[in-house]
Amino acid sequence: MLRLYVPERLHELMNAERLAQGEDALPPFNNIGEDWRKKLDGIDEAMIFRSIGAAAEMHVDRTPLSAMLLGAYRAVRTMATTSDLAGAFPKLADGDEVRQFLAYLDGRTSAIERRPAAADYSELIVGLRKLIEKSAATVRIEPRALMHEFAEGAMGELDDFSSIIWPSDLQQFQRTTEGAFKGVGIQISLSDAGELKVVTPLADTPAARAGIRPGDIIRKVDGESTLGMGLLQAVDRITGPEGTSVTLSIEREGEAEALDFLMKRAEIPIHSVKGWERSGPGELDWNWFIDPAHKVGYLRLVQFTNNTTTEFAKAVSDMKRDGLRALILDLRGNPGGLLSEAVGIVSQFVNSGVVVTQEDNAGHERGREVARFGQAKLGSLPVVTLVNGGSASASEIVAGCLQDYRKSIILGERSFGKGSVQNVLGLGANAAFKLTTQYYRLPGRDGKPGRLIHRKPNSKEWGIEPDVVVEVLPKQFGEALQLRQEADIVEFDKGGRLVNREKRPDPNELIIKGLDPQLEAALLLLQSQVAGSIA
């Protein structure tokens, strides 16, 4: 709550904590884009009624409306008792008014707890409207803020994957699955010192053509200082409608003064398929073979967007043309994405059959997805699929399907266990509601029922259990991931041409130096299979 309503106060508290622990002070607070009124613009009663009402009717666990109302009132109570919020709502500093408001809240929660009958939709409508009236007469919390916290409290009674996508978040949500965005084509990070740093420009984008380089520090966006600016704030300012312009002021090592780059925004495709080693300036220019001698290919899927299957199929065709004999499919750290693309990837291995079924909490089938006949190009190829605790959702469907159809050895660590179906419901033109309505079940094998992927409370089994377990310490995986990411970074000159970097990390060190035991084990397994077939 402090981050949303009183970010400067939060900054003060965090800075004081750092100083008390002997750490460096945070950068000065930057209030660009931090006004909560703007972030809550567009929220109305209908949005709250529709989301909570839909949850009561459609959520997979059928969470009672009364439980959601209790959660809603508890959240509002937390808001009213957080004294630091008086910076946004001055009446919260008035003890008498706060006590009156709390007494009202306690009365509402007691009434719901005592009533044997379940709450109904009218209680939601009347309850929220009376809450707004009571607030106006006492603590004077702005209605949009009150509705926001009321709804967030109700959503807190559901599973972790059900949530309202508020108007200020809708554009970012749509970006995650569209496979493209409008911007200049740079990947950025936030350093410990609060500096916005360019990780890499993407090939054939305005940033690459302008000469933006890895390691550049973005000091201003259209003249506004980035000091203290968060990543999402920076992304919001750098992205924008296609054809519009943005100026980045860059600090670069070796340059005495800041460099200004004026660029026109363009549509930037998001590529989700990566290979073993960059071979050219394009985002799809890869050396796909981790072991050229044995013709072992390597494909890494970082998410499932609307072009994943197309990119995957092209990479497979390129490798098959060059004699592909075995494949490592790396799904580690892949959080999932579009179900349709998971089906498309499975269809590259499985010619027919069920990919996944969708069922309600009573175990009744509500839908199914099947392999797309005639697309399987890899059905007889030796394959090892890598998974870990960061492999979730669509990644688990792909890995579990390949395991059930015996199309791949699964190697690594147990996956995350996110096997639930989220339907996205519209809440007017500017908001949406992501609601868990079903669970995914894998196809099964040998006549046995398929597994549920989802990790439910107190579950002893969830996700995908590897055929070959190879555990890696988080620190070791982090170091391997950092080398992998740095090896993927390419640099361009002002004309957008690839610059050869002598010091660019070599991904082969992951194997040679034993930095990635899971990858090493997968390669050894496939090398033995390929060598055996030659004999």
HELIX and SHEET records of a PDB file:
HELIX    1   1 LEU A    2  TYR A    5  1                                   4    
HELIX    2   2 PRO A    7  ALA A   20  1                                  14    
HELIX    3   3 TRP A   36  LYS A   39  1                                   4    
HELIX    4   4 GLU A   45  MET A   58  1                                  14    
HELIX    5   5 LEU A   65  ALA A   80  1                                  16    
HELIX    6   6 SER A   83  GLY A   87  5                                   5    
HELIX    7   7 PRO A   90  ALA A   93  5                                   4    
HELIX    8   8 GLY A   95  ARG A  114  1                                  20    
HELIX    9   9 TYR A  121  ALA A  137  1                                  17    
HELIX   10  10 PRO A  143  MET A  155  1                                  13    
HELIX   11  11 LEU A  170  GLU A  178  1                                   9    
HELIX   12  12 PRO A  206  ALA A  210  1                                   5    
HELIX   13  13 LEU A  231  ILE A  238  1                                   8    
HELIX   14  14 THR A  308  ARG A  321  1                                  14    
HELIX   15  15 LEU A  339  VAL A  346  1                                   8    
HELIX   16  16 ALA A  394  ASP A  404  1                                  11    
HELIX   17  17 PRO A  474  ASP A  488  1                                  15    
HELIX   18  18 GLU A  509  ILE A  512  1                                   4    
HELIX   19  19 PRO A  517  ILE A  534  1                                  18    
SHEET    1   A 4 SER A 163  ILE A 165  0                                        
SHEET    2   A 4 ALA A 432  ARG A 441 -1                                        
SHEET    3   A 4 VAL A 354  GLU A 359 -1                                        
SHEET    4   A 4 GLU A 365  VAL A 370 -1                                        
SHEET    1   B 3 SER A 163  ILE A 165  0                                        
SHEET    2   B 3 ALA A 432  ARG A 441 -1                                        
SHEET    3   B 3 SER A 420  GLY A 426 -1                                        
SHEET    1   C 2 ALA A 180  GLY A 183  0                                        
SHEET    2   C 2 ALA A 266  PRO A 269 -1                                        
SHEET    1   D 4 ILE A 186  LEU A 190  0                                        
SHEET    2   D 4 LEU A 196  PRO A 201 -1                                        
SHEET    3   D 4 ILE A 217  VAL A 221 -1                                        
SHEET    4   D 4 GLU A 224  SER A 225 -1                                        
SHEET    1   E 5 ILE A 186  LEU A 190  0                                        
SHEET    2   E 5 LEU A 196  PRO A 201 -1                                        
SHEET    3   E 5 ILE A 217  VAL A 221 -1                                        
SHEET    4   E 5 SER A 245  GLU A 251 -1                                        
SHEET    5   E 5 LEU A 259  LYS A 264 -1                                        
SHEET    1   F 3 VAL A 273  LYS A 274  0                                        
SHEET    2   F 3 VAL A 296  LEU A 301 -1                                        
SHEET    3   F 3 PHE A 289  ASP A 291 -1                                        
SHEET    1   G 6 VAL A 273  LYS A 274  0                                        
SHEET    2   G 6 VAL A 296  LEU A 301 -1                                        
SHEET    3   G 6 ALA A 326  ASP A 330  1                                        
SHEET    4   G 6 VAL A 383  VAL A 387  1                                        
SHEET    5   G 6 ILE A 409  GLY A 412  1                                        
SHEET    6   G 6 VAL A 468  VAL A 469  1                                        
SHEET    1   H 2 GLU A 277  ARG A 278  0                                        
SHEET    2   H 2 TRP A 286  ASN A 287 -1                                        
SHEET    1   I 2 GLU A 491  PHE A 492  0                                        
SHEET    2   I 2 LEU A 498  VAL A 499 -1                                        
END                                                                             
